[in-house]
Amino acid sequence: MIWTLANLLRYSFTLYARKSNAGFIRERIGIAASADGEVWTELPYAITVLQQNSAGLWRLLLHGTLPGPGDQQLMKYIRFTLAGGDEESGDIELGHAFLEGSKF
C-alpha cells in the first residue's frame, strides 16, 4: 500500500499477527519512503507489543520517524509492504495506519 503525505515526519502502523516476535515481523513487513514514487528508501521502525486478544492475535505497533529534517521535507510517499505467500494468509493483518507531516 502506498500513501501520499507531503513533509512526512512520523508513521505508525497497528498490526494484528499470529506471532509477536520481532524477527517474524521484520521478515514480513517493509516500510519505505520516496520523494518521487520511483526510488524508495527503507525506513527503520520499532515494534511495540501491545496485547493479545481473545482470538490469539497479537496487537502490535510499528512506528518510526524519518531520519532528518532534509529527508522529511523531501519525502511525500510512504509504502507499507507485507511479504508472504497464500499459505501465510492471515498471519499478519494491517489494522490502522497513522501518518504525520508538517505544514512547512
Backbone bond lengths (Angstrom), bond angles and torsions (degrees), N, CA, C in turn:
res aa  C-N    CA-C-N  psi(-1)  N-CA   C-N-CA  omega(-1)  CA-C   N-CA-C  phi
1 M - - - 1.432 - - 1.519 108.27 -
2 I 1.325 115.56 142.52 1.460 120.90 179.05 1.524 109.16 -127.00
3 W 1.334 115.57 133.87 1.463 122.05 176.10 1.519 108.45 -119.44
4 T 1.331 115.84 155.27 1.459 122.08 176.59 1.523 109.43 -114.82
5 L 1.327 115.92 128.97 1.460 121.59 175.84 1.525 107.62 -157.70
6 A 1.328 116.51 114.87 1.462 120.59 -179.75 1.528 110.52 -66.06
7 N 1.321 115.25 147.21 1.471 122.53 176.29 1.529 112.64 56.22
8 L 1.300 116.12 47.60 1.461 122.38 -178.94 1.530 111.00 -59.84
9 L 1.318 116.25 130.36 1.469 121.98 179.28 1.524 112.55 -111.26
10 R 1.341 116.06 -53.53 1.465 122.33 -174.40 1.524 110.20 -135.49
11 Y 1.316 114.32 157.50 1.463 120.09 179.01 1.523 109.04 -147.21
12 S 1.314 115.37 149.43 1.464 120.26 171.63 1.521 108.60 -150.42
13 F 1.309 114.73 147.30 1.456 122.03 179.87 1.525 108.02 -132.55
14 T 1.318 116.71 128.14 1.456 121.65 175.12 1.520 107.38 -94.46
15 L 1.323 116.14 126.14 1.463 122.38 -178.91 1.516 110.14 -119.99
16 Y 1.317 114.51 157.96 1.460 122.47 170.04 1.522 105.83 -122.06
17 A 1.332 116.79 124.08 1.459 120.49 -173.63 1.520 111.24 -138.72
18 R 1.326 115.28 152.79 1.468 121.06 178.45 1.535 111.75 -74.09
19 K 1.348 116.01 -24.10 1.467 120.97 178.54 1.523 108.21 -125.26
20 S 1.328 116.22 149.17 1.464 119.44 -178.22 1.528 113.57 -110.61
21 N 1.329 118.10 1.08 1.466 117.74 -176.19 1.530 111.25 -75.92
22 A 1.325 114.83 143.42 1.463 121.98 -174.15 1.526 112.36 -61.94
23 G 1.319 117.69 -37.20 1.461 120.70 -179.94 1.517 111.93 -59.94
24 F 1.318 116.64 -45.21 1.465 122.16 178.53 1.524 110.59 -61.32
25 I 1.333 117.26 -44.79 1.462 121.78 -178.01 1.525 110.59 -66.66
26 R 1.316 117.74 -48.43 1.475 121.10 -177.99 1.526 112.02 -64.71
27 E 1.315 116.30 -29.96 1.465 121.42 177.33 1.529 111.04 -66.49
28 R 1.305 116.99 -29.81 1.467 122.14 -172.82 1.522 114.89 -104.33
29 I 1.347 117.91 -25.58 1.462 121.29 -172.62 1.521 111.22 -111.82
30 G 1.329 115.70 131.53 1.460 121.97 173.28 1.520 109.21 -124.18
31 I 1.321 116.31 138.88 1.460 122.04 175.54 1.522 106.23 -126.81
32 A 1.331 116.42 129.02 1.463 121.06 -177.27 1.521 109.78 -140.54
33 A 1.340 115.76 157.25 1.466 121.57 178.31 1.521 108.99 -126.34
34 S 1.336 114.85 156.43 1.459 120.62 -178.70 1.525 110.32 -149.12
35 A 1.314 115.53 146.85 1.462 120.66 174.90 1.522 110.74 -85.59
36 D 1.340 116.57 -29.95 1.464 120.36 -173.17 1.529 115.02 -121.86
37 G 1.316 118.27 -3.57 1.457 121.30 -177.95 1.521 113.51 81.84
38 E 1.331 116.90 2.60 1.471 121.83 -179.12 1.533 111.86 -112.92
39 V 1.325 116.53 -49.38 1.466 122.32 -179.14 1.526 107.89 -102.28
40 W 1.341 115.71 123.80 1.464 121.21 -173.52 1.524 111.17 -113.49
41 T 1.336 115.98 143.21 1.460 123.66 175.52 1.522 107.97 -115.71
42 E 1.339 116.04 121.99 1.464 119.72 178.02 1.524 109.69 -64.85
43 L 1.317 115.99 137.80 1.461 121.52 -179.12 1.527 110.70 -108.25
44 P 1.325 116.88 139.41 1.464 119.67 174.94 1.524 109.43 -74.46
45 Y 1.311 115.72 153.77 1.467 119.21 176.33 1.522 110.14 -148.41
46 A 1.318 114.22 150.84 1.463 121.65 174.94 1.522 107.99 -95.53
47 I 1.311 116.06 153.64 1.466 121.61 178.61 1.526 108.06 -119.89
48 T 1.326 115.60 123.25 1.460 121.21 175.75 1.523 108.30 -115.01
49 V 1.330 116.82 122.75 1.463 121.46 176.97 1.524 107.16 -83.38
50 L 1.339 116.88 120.82 1.460 120.85 -175.62 1.523 112.52 -93.72
51 Q 1.323 117.99 -54.49 1.472 120.35 -178.92 1.522 109.82 -171.90
52 Q 1.321 115.94 166.01 1.458 122.06 174.54 1.522 107.26 -110.32
53 N 1.351 116.39 132.80 1.470 119.23 -178.62 1.527 111.25 -89.87
54 S 1.322 116.57 178.27 1.467 121.61 -176.17 1.525 112.61 -66.18
55 A 1.332 117.51 -19.95 1.468 121.39 177.58 1.528 111.67 -85.07
56 G 1.337 116.37 -2.17 1.459 120.29 178.94 1.520 114.23 89.04
57 L 1.328 117.85 3.63 1.462 120.83 178.67 1.526 110.05 -87.07
58 W 1.328 115.39 139.99 1.457 121.46 177.30 1.519 109.40 -89.16
59 R 1.319 115.99 134.40 1.467 121.32 173.75 1.522 106.28 -93.92
60 L 1.329 115.85 121.86 1.458 122.15 -175.81 1.517 110.11 -124.32
61 L 1.310 116.88 149.10 1.454 122.30 175.28 1.519 108.16 -117.22
62 L 1.336 116.66 119.60 1.458 122.69 173.87 1.515 106.10 -102.27
63 H 1.331 117.84 126.61 1.465 118.98 -174.37 1.519 111.46 -148.44
64 G 1.337 115.01 154.69 1.454 120.11 178.58 1.512 111.44 -172.05
65 T 1.331 114.73 177.75 1.457 121.96 176.73 1.520 108.08 -129.96
66 L 1.323 116.08 156.99 1.453 119.02 174.72 1.521 108.80 -70.04
67 P 1.345 117.62 147.65 1.459 121.91 -171.20 1.524 116.95 -57.47
68 G 1.326 119.82 -43.60 1.463 119.40 -174.75 1.509 112.72 -151.82
69 P 1.334 117.23 166.39 1.463 121.58 -177.01 1.527 113.44 -55.35
70 G 1.318 118.07 -40.11 1.467 120.28 178.98 1.518 111.79 -63.37
71 D 1.332 116.78 -42.50 1.465 121.28 179.56 1.517 111.13 -66.62
72 Q 1.318 116.51 -38.51 1.460 120.41 -177.90 1.521 111.02 -62.98
73 Q 1.325 117.44 -39.18 1.458 120.50 -178.56 1.519 111.75 -72.21
74 L 1.309 117.63 -26.01 1.459 121.06 -177.42 1.526 113.34 -85.23
75 M 1.303 117.02 -34.41 1.458 120.49 -172.40 1.522 112.33 -79.19
76 K 1.328 115.15 129.41 1.465 118.40 176.13 1.522 112.85 -132.25
77 Y 1.327 117.13 1.01 1.463 121.31 175.75 1.524 108.63 -124.42
78 I 1.317 115.57 142.54 1.460 120.15 172.60 1.525 107.80 -132.66
79 R 1.329 115.15 137.12 1.468 121.37 -175.90 1.526 109.66 -121.12
80 F 1.324 114.82 132.82 1.463 122.95 175.92 1.526 106.31 -112.55
81 T 1.327 116.74 120.85 1.461 121.16 -177.71 1.522 109.91 -119.12
82 L 1.316 115.62 130.99 1.460 122.59 175.68 1.519 107.43 -114.88
83 A 1.327 117.19 114.01 1.461 122.36 -178.78 1.522 110.16 -95.15
84 G 1.309 115.92 151.66 1.460 120.99 177.16 1.510 110.90 144.90
85 G 1.312 115.76 164.39 1.455 121.35 -179.09 1.517 112.58 -102.93
86 D 1.327 115.78 -175.98 1.465 121.99 -179.00 1.529 112.37 -60.16
87 E 1.328 116.14 -33.65 1.466 119.31 -178.57 1.530 111.46 -67.75
88 E 1.328 116.68 -17.44 1.463 121.13 179.83 1.527 112.12 -103.25
89 S 1.315 116.25 10.13 1.465 121.08 -179.09 1.526 110.40 -57.77
90 G 1.317 116.57 129.35 1.458 120.81 179.47 1.515 114.65 89.19
91 D 1.340 118.08 -4.87 1.466 120.37 177.86 1.523 111.42 -66.13
92 I 1.349 115.68 -35.38 1.464 121.62 179.06 1.521 108.20 -137.43
93 E 1.322 115.84 133.81 1.467 121.11 176.82 1.517 108.93 -129.77
94 L 1.338 116.22 138.59 1.462 121.41 176.67 1.518 108.53 -83.52
95 G 1.323 116.68 124.57 1.456 120.86 -179.61 1.516 113.28 -98.85
96 H 1.351 116.85 -38.38 1.463 119.99 -173.48 1.529 109.22 -158.91
97 A 1.330 115.85 141.62 1.467 121.41 173.90 1.522 108.50 -119.72
98 F 1.333 117.10 135.87 1.460 122.14 176.67 1.519 107.57 -128.92
99 L 1.329 116.02 123.30 1.461 122.08 179.30 1.518 108.62 -123.04
100 E 1.325 116.43 138.17 1.461 120.63 178.88 1.519 109.29 -127.37
101 G 1.325 116.21 129.73 1.458 122.18 177.03 1.513 110.00 -126.19
102 S 1.334 115.85 171.20 1.462 119.57 177.29 1.523 109.43 -105.24
103 K 1.314 116.28 155.76 1.461 120.86 179.45 1.518 111.40 -77.22
104 F 1.318 117.86 -20.90 1.461 120.66 -174.92 1.501 111.35 -117.83
